[in-house]
Amino acid sequence: MAISKPVLFIGGGLVLIVIVAISGQDRASSASSPTGCQVVVTADVLNARDTPGGQKIVGKYVKDAKIDAQPVVESGFRKVAEGKWVSVQYAPPVEGSKCGP
């Protein structure tokens, strides 16, 4: 059974709308961050520490996770929450985020 051209065009248009909507969420997500700063995890697993460079692991993030963060960096670590710091080496800002210098 063949699918008519109008059905193909409508179906293709709907798929395109969904793709555009999903890709737009990534750009808007940093704006929805309370601080305007959001980072993306580039390591396979990124440990969150209790202090900048601390020994105690208080959380873990997986590759490609987007995390709301603070525009605060100390000793190569970015604050992502109270008592949670991640290495800036493995958590660069998402494009368009306002994470400061």
N, C-alpha and C positions, 0 to 999 in steps of 0.2 A: 504494500500500500504506500503510495507516494504522498509526501507532505506538500501541501500547496505553498506557493511563494508567499502569500500574505501571512500564513501561520509562521513560516520561517522568519520573516521580517519582524513580526511581533515578538516571537521568542528571542531572537537575537537582540532586539531592543531592550527587552526586560533583563537579559543577562548583562548587557552593557550598563544599564542603570544600577544593577546590584554591584558590579565591579567598581563603578565610580563612587558609589555610596560607601563601600568598604574602604577604598583607598583614601577617601576624604576623612574617615574617622581617624587615621593615623596622624594626619596633619592637625586635626582639631584636638587630638588627645592632649598635646602639650598645653594647649590653651585651657583645657579643662583641669589641668593640674592646679592645685591650690596656690602653688608658688610660681607657676609658669615654667618650672624646671622639670624636665623629665629626661632620664637616661635610658640607654639600651645596653643590655648585658652582651658582651662579646665573648666571654669565656664559656666553656661547657657548663661549669658550675661556679658561681661566684659566691664566696662567703661574705656575710655581713658580720662585722666585728662590733664589739661593745664600745670601743674607743678608736680613734684614728691609729691604725697600726697595732691595735690590741690583740691579745692572744685568744680571748674568749669569743667563740663563734655564736652569734645570736640569731642567725638566719641564713638561708641559702636562696639563690636565684638561679634560674636556668637560662641557657643561651637564648637570646632574642627577646627576653622578657623586658617590657618597658616599665620603669619604676618611677613614681613621683619622687622627686628629690628636693633638697634644699640648695640654694645657691651659696653653700658654705663648703670650702675645701681647706683641709688642714693636713700637712705632711703627706700629700698625695692621696688622701681619702676624702670622699664626698659624703656629707651627712644626708641620709635618705629618710631618717626618722629619729625620734629621740632615742638615743642609745643604739643606733644602727649606722654604721659607716661602711662604705665599699670603696675599693681601689678605683681611682679615676682611670687607671690604665685599662681596666676591663669594663668600664661603664661610662662611655663618652655621652655627651648630651645628644638627644634626638635633634635632628635638624629643625631649626625654628624655635627651639626651647630657649628660655631666658634663664640660663644657669650662671650668668655672670662671666667674668674673665677667666 
